[in-house]
Amino acid sequence: MSYYDRDKSNAPTKMQWPKPHFGSVAEYQVSPWPFCEIIEKSVSDAEAHEINFKSVTRWICITALEGDVKVAFADPDAIDPETTAPYGWESYFIVPSGTTSPRIEVKCTKIWVEAVSGTFKTEITVMAGVTSIDTSQFPDISERTGVKHE
């Protein structure tokens, strides 16, 4: 009996490759796709600016062209169920005016940026390298240390 003698009517029609996901090493070994966004905020814009990436990031770099900038991985405008007030800026880092952060090797799907209080006008550039991993393939990291609200 040869290979061609068997009934193959139930065989798959094509290769069944898995979709890329956050643990796919190859996605982080190749050069990522570019992402760039420029944000201009004035003192009247006193709320966080959410930046949603189309795919999971490989790295992020933030430039504070004018004014200090706060950067967070958790939504500062999220509502605390116990107090019904926003959590606020609990876990963040600051990029000083006129400087650029180092390339931050981090997997995420969104960040929040805001001008540090007392800054009249802020201009922010966010540059990132994004992978081919869809954001739906990324787990919920809101409970991880450094991301969750305490």
C-alpha positions as CSV (number, residue, x, y, z in Angstrom):
1,M,0.0,0.0,0.0
2,S,1.4,3.4,-0.9
3,Y,0.9,7.0,0.3
4,Y,-1.6,7.7,-2.5
5,D,-3.8,4.6,-1.6
6,R,-5.2,6.2,1.6
7,D,-8.3,8.4,1.8
8,K,-7.1,12.0,2.6
9,S,-10.5,13.8,2.4
10,N,-10.3,14.8,6.0
11,A,-6.7,16.1,5.8
12,P,-6.2,19.9,6.5
13,T,-6.0,22.0,3.3
14,K,-3.0,24.0,4.5
15,M,-0.3,24.3,7.1
16,Q,-1.6,25.2,10.5
17,W,0.9,27.7,11.8
18,P,0.2,29.3,15.2
19,K,-0.5,33.0,15.3
20,P,2.4,35.1,16.8
21,H,1.8,35.8,20.5
22,F,3.6,37.7,23.3
23,G,5.9,34.7,23.9
24,S,7.0,34.3,20.2
25,V,10.8,34.8,20.4
26,A,11.1,35.4,16.6
27,E,8.9,38.5,16.8
28,Y,11.5,40.2,19.2
29,Q,14.5,39.1,17.2
30,V,13.6,40.9,14.0
31,S,13.5,44.6,13.4
32,P,10.1,46.0,14.6
33,W,7.7,48.2,12.6
34,P,8.0,51.9,13.3
35,F,5.5,53.9,15.4
36,C,5.8,57.7,16.0
37,E,3.4,60.2,17.6
38,I,3.9,63.8,18.5
39,I,1.7,65.3,21.2
40,E,1.4,68.9,22.1
41,K,-0.3,69.7,25.4
42,S,-1.0,73.0,27.1
43,V,-1.8,73.7,30.8
44,S,-5.5,73.5,30.0
45,D,-5.1,69.9,28.9
46,A,-4.8,68.6,32.5
47,E,-5.6,65.0,31.8
48,A,-3.5,62.0,30.7
49,H,-3.1,61.3,27.0
50,E,-3.5,57.6,26.2
51,I,-1.4,56.2,23.4
52,N,-2.7,52.9,21.9
53,F,-0.2,50.9,19.9
54,K,-1.7,48.9,17.0
55,S,0.5,45.9,18.0
56,V,2.6,44.8,21.0
57,T,5.7,47.0,21.4
58,R,9.3,45.7,21.4
59,W,10.7,49.0,22.7
60,I,9.6,52.6,23.5
61,C,11.5,55.9,23.5
62,I,10.0,59.2,24.8
63,T,11.4,62.6,24.1
64,A,10.3,65.6,26.2
65,L,11.0,68.4,23.7
66,E,9.5,71.1,25.9
67,G,8.4,70.6,29.5
68,D,8.8,67.6,31.8
69,V,6.6,64.5,31.0
70,K,5.1,61.8,33.2
71,V,4.8,58.3,31.7
72,A,2.8,55.5,33.1
73,F,1.8,51.9,32.1
74,A,-1.4,52.1,34.2
75,D,-4.4,54.4,33.5
76,P,-4.2,57.3,36.0
77,D,-7.8,58.2,35.2
78,A,-9.1,54.7,36.2
79,I,-11.7,54.8,38.9
80,D,-10.9,53.3,42.3
81,P,-14.0,51.2,43.2
82,E,-13.6,51.9,47.0
83,T,-13.4,55.7,46.8
84,T,-15.0,56.2,43.4
85,A,-12.2,58.7,42.6
86,P,-9.5,58.4,40.0
87,Y,-6.3,56.5,41.1
88,G,-4.1,59.3,39.8
89,W,-0.4,59.1,39.0
90,E,0.8,56.4,41.4
91,S,3.3,54.5,39.4
92,Y,5.2,56.5,36.7
93,F,8.5,57.9,35.6
94,I,9.5,61.4,34.4
95,V,11.4,62.3,31.3
96,P,13.0,65.8,32.0
97,S,12.5,68.6,29.5
98,G,14.9,68.6,26.6
99,T,15.9,65.0,27.1
100,T,15.1,61.6,25.6
101,S,14.6,58.5,27.6
102,P,16.8,55.5,26.8
103,R,15.3,52.9,24.6
104,I,13.0,51.0,27.0
105,E,12.7,47.4,26.1
106,V,9.1,46.6,27.1
107,K,6.2,44.7,25.8
108,C,3.0,46.7,26.1
109,T,-0.1,47.8,24.2
110,K,-0.6,51.3,25.6
111,I,0.9,54.0,27.7
112,W,-0.2,57.3,29.2
113,V,1.7,60.6,29.1
114,E,1.0,63.9,30.8
115,A,2.8,67.2,31.4
116,V,4.2,67.6,34.9
117,S,2.2,70.2,36.8
118,G,3.5,73.7,36.6
119,T,4.5,73.2,33.0
120,F,2.7,75.7,30.7
121,K,3.3,73.8,27.4
122,T,4.6,70.4,26.7
123,E,5.7,68.8,23.4
124,I,6.2,65.0,23.6
125,T,7.4,62.6,20.9
126,V,6.7,58.9,21.4
127,M,8.7,56.6,19.2
128,A,8.3,52.8,19.4
129,G,9.1,49.6,17.6
130,V,6.0,47.4,17.3
131,T,5.9,43.7,16.5
132,S,3.5,41.8,14.3
133,I,1.7,40.5,17.5
134,D,-1.9,41.7,17.6
135,T,-3.0,43.4,20.8
136,S,-5.7,40.7,21.3
137,Q,-2.8,38.2,21.7
138,F,-1.4,40.1,24.7
139,P,-2.4,39.2,28.3
140,D,-3.9,41.5,30.8
141,I,-0.9,43.0,32.7
142,S,-2.9,45.4,34.9
143,E,-2.2,43.3,38.1
144,R,1.6,43.2,37.7
145,T,3.8,45.1,40.1
146,G,4.7,48.5,38.7
147,V,1.6,48.5,36.5
148,K,-1.3,48.0,38.9
149,H,-2.6,50.7,41.2
150,E,-1.8,50.1,44.8
